[in-house]
Amino acid sequence: MLYLPDFPRTPSQIRAALESRRLSQQSLARMIGVAPRTVRRWCDTRAGEDRPLSSGAIAMIGVALIRYDAQDAEDTGAAPTTPAASTTPKDAPPSTGISAPALPDPDPNPSKSNP
């Protein structure tokens, strides 16, 4: 079983996480290297369904938000608002030693559109 810290798991949780950080869906897509349409689909709750996404999508989103929060904290001198990526519960399985590819740096000005 894959342990994922308190990452947003459902479309409504993802939208809330983006809103609280004033991040657009397009900015998140750019941060994790997926098409904006993919993030729109992840944030969509058609027919009232708010089902959890795949563990891969949850992990990509969560890691991107941790990196964004860490960068924001570094820029402002504040503590990050999400748990550290290395935080694991006592009953978490041992690490496999496999590392994820580096994510692109978050857009420092998400409210401005690129020409």
ABEGO torsion letter per residue (X at the ends): XBBBBBBBABAAAAAAAAAAAGBBAAAAAAAAGBBAAAAAAAABBBGGBBBBBBAAAAAAAAAAAAAAAAAAAAAAGBBBABBBAABBBAABBBBAGBBBBBBBBBBABAABBBX
